[in-house]
């Protein structure tokens, strides 16, 4: 695939080596966002659509600024306008309907949607979100989108013959959305497929969906695939055939026990390595994160390594999430300096799928 990384290297980057730093997507919302949502949903409150839109804009602007201050090379708005990763998109896709929440664990519930007719694309899902974020930041903006397989697998299917047929139709809709995002200027798209590693027999379905998603998308658009948790050995090396530039994997939470999975055969794509744990409300030190980054260098050379959290950070206290980002960036910059000085031995040379 075309090298899409260099466009995100900041001008006047101080080192020869460059480790791309970013976040997966979600981020803790300011506490007043939930209060604003409650007011908007309260018919007796004087909090109309314009007020709710302004509240979301303010939150997006605030979190975008936090990502900038932390020093991230590529930012998102922390998904301030989104609620749950399936529900948000299901509300925007014709063919879905909601019949009330279902219990998922403990006392937690999920408003699991049903597909009751053929899914169809109507209005754009994320273009406004992208355009606003890009307008309030000088940094490149990544756009996470819940993938078609997860949208299909985590819904009740009452209209299609099977999950594959539904996922394929949803992939065509995602392709339409990506095309519109690209027209708006987006150059970094992340497809989130958390369902993949939990149902690994369906990796061929995900591969077919990704082929549909990237159909007609310019080569300079970076496509990433985020797969959090699960047994990666059941989908590797098959995923190397997927038409994506980067795989974003959750390994810090498992203390890198699955790292060796990706060493044989050699990893031919870029690796976005989770180097801070999104599930632990303790801030990893810079030396700890540097050790984690070097684990990634056991799998890929520096020019194929992206540094990020394990997963979305939305469940952490906001100050903890921010400090994790600050230390993540500091650690990456220090590793770059040590690579330049020859103080870190690089085990891997660049290998591509064409080799």
Phi and psi in degrees as a GROMACS rama.xvg file:
@    title "Ramachandran Plot"
@    xaxis  label "Phi"
@    yaxis  label "Psi"
@TYPE xy
-64.7763  142.083  UNK-2
-73.4175  113.043  UNK-3
-106.498  3.23253  UNK-4
-78.322  -39.5846  UNK-5
-62.4199  -25.2432  UNK-6
-65.329  -16.3991  UNK-7
-99.3855  0.102661  UNK-8
-73.3842  123.238  UNK-9
-62.506  147.657  UNK-10
-62.529  144.693  UNK-11
60.4717  30.9782  UNK-12
-58.8977  130.286  UNK-13
-74.6782  -11.0162  UNK-14
-121.819  157.73  UNK-15
-67.9979  -41.7842  UNK-16
-77.9008  150.185  UNK-17
-140.476  116.348  UNK-18
-104.004  112.878  UNK-19
-65.6655  127.536  UNK-20
-112.847  135.916  UNK-21
-158.126  -174.634  UNK-22
-122.831  162.894  UNK-23
-73.5938  -45.5544  UNK-24
171.65  -80.5717  UNK-25
-70.9447  155.936  UNK-26
-150.31  152.057  UNK-27
-57.7029  132.635  UNK-28
-81.4867  143.923  UNK-29
-55.4045  142.463  UNK-30
-60.202  -27.2921  UNK-31
-73.534  -12.9841  UNK-32
-65.9774  -44.1685  UNK-33
-64.4589  -37.52  UNK-34
-63.9502  -41.1477  UNK-35
-64.4799  -38.8881  UNK-36
-63.2338  -43.5283  UNK-37
-60.8171  -41.5279  UNK-38
-64.4308  -39.7354  UNK-39
-65.4836  -34.5107  UNK-40
-83.5895  -10.7757  UNK-41
-87.1013  112.729  UNK-42
-62.8257  -23.4131  UNK-43
-87.2588  -8.58713  UNK-44
-91.1782  146.61  UNK-45
-89.5746  73.1842  UNK-46
-144.644  86.2226  UNK-47
-84.1983  -174.45  UNK-48
-59.9099  -38.4004  UNK-49
-64.8484  -40.4106  UNK-50
-65.7854  -40.2827  UNK-51
-67.0522  -39.3012  UNK-52
-64.0022  -41.2385  UNK-53
-64.4439  -38.8185  UNK-54
-62.2692  -43.0276  UNK-55
-67.6012  -39.336  UNK-56
-60.9521  -44.1172  UNK-57
-62.1355  -42.0311  UNK-58
-65.0524  -43.6171  UNK-59
-62.5956  -41.5961  UNK-60
-64.3996  -40.5391  UNK-61
-64.0798  -48.5559  UNK-62
-72.4368  -36.2309  UNK-63
-56.8201  -42.4769  UNK-64
-63.766  -37.0699  UNK-65
-64.0246  -41.5408  UNK-66
-64.2403  -37.9319  UNK-67
-65.0694  -46.6132  UNK-68
-63.5477  -32.6978  UNK-69
-68.7356  -20.1534  UNK-70
96.2093  12.8934  UNK-71
-62.9297  140.835  UNK-72
-73.0236  -39.3508  UNK-73
-125.988  131.638  UNK-74
-116.845  168.15  UNK-75
-133.833  176.546  UNK-76
-92.5208  11.2165  UNK-77
76.7495  10.9766  UNK-78
57.8376  43.8065  UNK-79
-64.6856  -23.4616  UNK-80
-92.4688  -4.90123  UNK-81
-103.857  156.342  UNK-82
-107.306  -93.723  UNK-83
-99.0558  151.008  UNK-84
-70.916  -23.011  UNK-85
-94.6123  -45.9053  UNK-86
-56.5063  -42.2862  UNK-87
-57.2376  -45.4759  UNK-88
-77.6151  -35.4027  UNK-89
-61.1608  -33.5344  UNK-90
-65.959  -18.8849  UNK-91
-107.701  4.70448  UNK-92
-115.855  121.593  UNK-93
-64.5967  135.471  UNK-94
114.185  -16.4655  UNK-95
-97.4136  150.913  UNK-96
-145.952  162.422  UNK-97
-118.259  137.557  UNK-98
-125.575  20.6825  UNK-99
109.854  160.221  UNK-100
-73.5351  152.673  UNK-101
-118.823  150.004  UNK-102
-78.4662  133.635  UNK-103
-109.638  -41.8072  UNK-104
-160.778  144.583  UNK-105
53.0626  -126.966  UNK-106
-99.9425  8.1533  UNK-107
-82.9849  142.835  UNK-108
-126.102  161.022  UNK-109
-136.301  128.397  UNK-110
-78.9962  76.1733  UNK-111
-72.8568  121.835  UNK-112
-83.519  165.592  UNK-113
-117.924  139.641  UNK-114
-93.1921  113.494  UNK-115
-110.79  -7.88338  UNK-116
-158.003  174.646  UNK-117
-54.6439  134.16  UNK-118
-77.3515  140.85  UNK-119
-139.5  151.088  UNK-120
-90.0878  131.325  UNK-121
-120.164  -99.1076  UNK-122
-86.953  158.775  UNK-123
-62.6818  153.102  UNK-124
-96.0892  -43.0804  UNK-125
-129.734  -0.214682  UNK-126
-61.7627  -44.7628  UNK-127
-61.0737  -41.6619  UNK-128
-60.0129  -47.974  UNK-129
-62.3612  -48.0448  UNK-130
-62.1542  -38.705  UNK-131
-65.6026  -48.3095  UNK-132
-60.0054  -44.3421  UNK-133
-63.6939  -29.4579  UNK-134
-76.5285  -20.979  UNK-135
-106.942  9.02599  UNK-136
-143.098  148.819  UNK-137
-92.5923  -4.62137  UNK-138
-85.8185  155.261  UNK-139
-61.6253  146.641  UNK-140
-115.505  129.525  UNK-141
-95.5339  144.039  UNK-142
-117.431  109.024  UNK-143
-82.886  137.213  UNK-144
-131.511  130.779  UNK-145
-63.4305  129.498  UNK-146
-74.6347  160  UNK-147
-64.8547  -32.7  UNK-148
-67.5839  -42.9682  UNK-149
-67.7105  -39.4973  UNK-150
-60.3424  -33.2479  UNK-151
-81.7772  -45.0214  UNK-152
-69.8104  -30.9838  UNK-153
-98.3818  24.083  UNK-154
-128.75  158.187  UNK-155
-78.9885  125.602  UNK-156
-99.0617  105.567  UNK-157
-113.925  8.36272  UNK-158
-129.99  -22.836  UNK-159
-109.886  157.884  UNK-160
-61.5024  -39.9638  UNK-161
-159.489  176.659  UNK-162
-61.8402  -37.3449  UNK-163
-61.5046  -45.6418  UNK-164
-63.11  -42.4662  UNK-165
-65.2145  -45.3489  UNK-166
-62.3573  -38.3832  UNK-167
-63.8762  -42.9105  UNK-168
-64.7213  -39.8638  UNK-169
-65.5224  -35.6256  UNK-170
-61.8596  -38.1306  UNK-171
-63.5704  -35.8773  UNK-172
-69.2191  -40.7335  UNK-173
-61.7479  -39.1465  UNK-174
-58.5463  -42.1357  UNK-175
-61.2994  -43.0235  UNK-176
-65.6735  -42.6427  UNK-177
-62.1399  -40.893  UNK-178
-57.8113  -42.3234  UNK-179
-70.3482  -35.9535  UNK-180
-64.854  -41.7342  UNK-181
-63.5418  -41.5446  UNK-182
-60.0866  -31.9494  UNK-183
-80.0858  -9.085  UNK-184
117.201  -4.59826  UNK-185
-66.7046  138.896  UNK-186
-130.015  7.80244  UNK-187
-143.453  107.613  UNK-188
-117.509  131.026  UNK-189
-116.343  122.332  UNK-190
-94.1657  121.92  UNK-191
-96.1568  118.197  UNK-192
-129.063  67.641  UNK-193
-64.1184  -21.3496  UNK-194
-73.6236  -16.8058  UNK-195
-62.6015  -51.9299  UNK-196
-76.5361  -6.43435  UNK-197
-94.593  -16.9978  UNK-198
-133.75  67.4682  UNK-199
-66.9956  -19.3779  UNK-200
-64.3074  -13.4988  UNK-201
-100.364  17.9785  UNK-202
-62.7343  -27.3329  UNK-203
-66.3815  -35.1426  UNK-204
-63.1882  -44.4098  UNK-205
-62.6564  -41.0807  UNK-206
-60.6858  -43.5861  UNK-207
-63.3739  -40.8828  UNK-208
-61.9587  -42.0102  UNK-209
-64.9616  -36.6515  UNK-210
-60.2742  -40.2631  UNK-211
-66.5496  -40.2647  UNK-212
-64.3855  -41.0233  UNK-213
-87.8401  -3.05042  UNK-214
-59.3995  119.767  UNK-215
81.9821  0.991489  UNK-216
-83.7916  132.407  UNK-217
-57.0577  149.303  UNK-218
-65.3494  -21.9153  UNK-219
-83.7686  0.0892632  UNK-220
-87.3056  124.567  UNK-221
-82.5778  124.635  UNK-222
-111.936  122.053  UNK-223
-113.934  155.855  UNK-224
-124.966  119.963  UNK-225
-100.666  122.695  UNK-226
-127.485  104.468  UNK-227
-97.8688  145.861  UNK-228
48.7793  169.512  UNK-229
108.38  175.431  UNK-230
-93.2325  100.168  UNK-231
-67.5827  -23.1837  UNK-232
-64.9281  -17.3589  UNK-233
-86.9507  -6.80529  UNK-234
-125.132  -0.608273  UNK-235
-112.506  134.719  UNK-236
-94.1157  9.31609  UNK-237
-54.7966  -34.2758  UNK-238
-66.1363  -18.0534  UNK-239
-63.7636  -17.5929  UNK-240
-82.5149  -8.10941  UNK-241
-68.2514  144.474  UNK-242
-83.2205  62.3381  UNK-243
-128.64  156.43  UNK-244
-84.1067  -28.1987  UNK-245
-146.796  137.874  UNK-246
-110.313  125.249  UNK-247
-104.059  115.096  UNK-248
-123.722  145.203  UNK-249
-94.633  106.003  UNK-250
-125.52  -23.4425  UNK-251
-64.2179  -40.1276  UNK-252
-61.5851  -28.5902  UNK-253
-98.0114  16.8358  UNK-254
54.3396  33.3918  UNK-255
61.5625  26.0512  UNK-256
-64.2371  -25.0982  UNK-257
-97.5086  9.42623  UNK-258
-58.6196  -40.8901  UNK-259
-63.7633  -21.1498  UNK-260
-54.8866  -35.4301  UNK-261
-94.1242  8.34055  UNK-262
-94.4478  -20.4623  UNK-263
-145.663  111.526  UNK-264
-70.938  167.676  UNK-265
-63.3381  147.157  UNK-266
-75.7755  120.474  UNK-267
-102.027  -6.14907  UNK-268
-106.006  -179.438  UNK-269
-76.66  148.252  UNK-270
-113.802  118.809  UNK-271
-94.9453  104.162  UNK-272
-96.7617  128.051  UNK-273
-70.6819  119.122  UNK-274
-116.797  -4.11348  UNK-275
-131.104  146.546  UNK-276
-85.1097  120.667  UNK-277
-76.4546  -8.01835  UNK-278
-105.903  1.47267  UNK-279
-120.834  124.511  UNK-280
-87.1147  42.1179  UNK-281
-124.726  136.283  UNK-282
-83.9306  117.594  UNK-283
-66.3131  143.049  UNK-284
-75.1255  161.991  UNK-285
-58.6122  -45.7079  UNK-286
-60.0027  -38.3938  UNK-287
-62.5751  -43.9257  UNK-288
-67.6417  -36.5434  UNK-289
-61.4639  -40.0064  UNK-290
-62.2948  -40.2548  UNK-291
-65.9284  -41.1242  UNK-292
-59.6378  -40.5994  UNK-293
-67.4212  -23.3069  UNK-294
-64.3158  -38.0742  UNK-295
-61.782  -33.2596  UNK-296
-72.5269  -8.88207  UNK-297
-76.5186  -18.5691  UNK-298
-104.325  -43.3704  UNK-299
-134.973  157.71  UNK-300
-74.4724  167.796  UNK-301
-55.4814  -36.4552  UNK-302
-70.6274  -3.46226  UNK-303
-118.02  11.5892  UNK-304
-109.595  125.915  UNK-305
-109.278  142.392  UNK-306
-113.159  125.167  UNK-307
-153.358  172.97  UNK-308
-69.6341  167.079  UNK-309
-59.0187  -42.4624  UNK-310
-158.31  -171.252  UNK-311
-61.9893  149.048  UNK-312
-103.104  11.1411  UNK-313
-62.9514  -20.801  UNK-314
-89.6037  -2.92131  UNK-315
-89.2788  157.502  UNK-316
-59.7462  142.539  UNK-317
-62.1203  -38.8448  UNK-318
-66.6709  -31.3954  UNK-319
-69.0154  -44.8438  UNK-320
-58.1417  -43.3146  UNK-321
-64.8506  -45.8765  UNK-322
-64.9823  -34.0785  UNK-323
-61.6267  -41.8234  UNK-324
-65.9892  -43.0911  UNK-325
-58.1774  -48.6971  UNK-326
-68.2355  -34.2087  UNK-327
-59.4684  -47.6114  UNK-328
-66.5492  -43.8122  UNK-329
-59.4128  -42.5263  UNK-330
-63.9455  -42.974  UNK-331
-62.3819  -43.516  UNK-332
-65.5598  -37.0682  UNK-333
-68.5939  -39.3372  UNK-334
-64.1946  -38.2616  UNK-335
-58.7454  -44.5594  UNK-336
-62.4874  -41.1161  UNK-337
-70.5272  -31.6064  UNK-338
-66.6685  -43.7053  UNK-339
-59.0344  -38.0368  UNK-340
-81.5108  -2.87904  UNK-341
74.0834  18.5455  UNK-342
-83.9422  -12.1963  UNK-343
-117.972  127.126  UNK-344
-83.1782  123.891  UNK-345
-91.435  119.877  UNK-346
-83.1465  -27.1015  UNK-347
-111.985  143.165  UNK-348
-105.377  160.679  UNK-349
-61.3843  130.143  UNK-350
-128.949  131.501  UNK-351
-114.847  166.394  UNK-352
-64.2845  -18.535  UNK-353
-84.9529  -13.3411  UNK-354
